[in-house]
């Protein structure tokens, strides 16, 4: 077996081939038509109770609240930076003019 140098192009090609292979396998396993099932009654779908989704929704709402707080902090920081920039611009223009 010959040893080949692993170049960025070769590595990229290998990764893309593996990605395509995984996507094809996932599409076949998730697609009922590709797996040979023609009628909806032939497809087995696990039933999930509604309470299983309640926690997920609560986590997403909590995450949204946390992001809003983070956004407020970033907005305040941006305002401080803009004010400092404005003061500096005025100071420089006074020294020049």
N, C-alpha and C positions, 0 to 999 in steps of 0.2 A: 504494500500500500504506500503510495507516494504521499509525502507530507506537503500540504499546500499552505501557503502563507495566508493568514487570516487578515484580509484587507477590510477597510470599512465598507467597500462596495459589496464584497462577498458576505460579510456579516449582515448587511442590510438585506441582501437577497435571501439569505437563510431565514432571517426573522420574518420577512414578508411571506415566504412560502409557508412557514409554520402558522402564521396568523391566518392566512387563507384556508389552510387545512382545518384549523380549529373552528373557523367561522362556518365552513361547510358542514363539519360534524355537528355543530350546535344547531344549524338550520335544519338538518335532517332529523335530529332527535326532538326538536321543538315543533316541527311542522307536521301536523297530522296527515296531510295529503302526501308529503314526501315519504312518510313512514308507511303508506299504503292504506290508510283509513279514509274511505270516501264519504261516509255518512257521519253526521255529528253525534249520533247515538253510539258510535263505535269508540269515540274518544273518552277516555277516563280522566275526569277532572276532579282533583281532590277538593272537597268542600271545606271552607274555612268559616268559623263563626265570626260574627261581627266584632265581638269583644277582642279578637286577635288584632284587629286593625285600630282599635281605640288607643292603644299604647303608642303605636306608630304615629298617629295623628297628634297625640299629645307631645311626643318628642319633637315633631316637626314644628309645632307651635312654639315650644320652648326655644328651639334653635332660632326661629324667626325673631323672637324677643331678644335673644342674645345678640343676633346680628344687628338689630335696631340700636341697641345700646352701643355696640362697637361702632356703628355708623355715626352716632351722635358724638362719640369721642373723637373720631377721625375728622368730623366736620369742625369741631371746636379747634382741633390742632391746626387744620388747614386755615381757619380764620386767623389764628395767631400768626401763622407763617405769612399770610397775605398782609396783615397789619405791619409786621416787622419789615417786610419787603417794601411797603409803602413808605414807612418812616425812613428807611435807608435810602430809597430813591429820592425823597425830599432833601435829605441831608447832603447827598452827593450833588444834586442840582443846585443847592445853595452854595456849595464850595466851588462849583464850576462857574456859576453865573454871578 
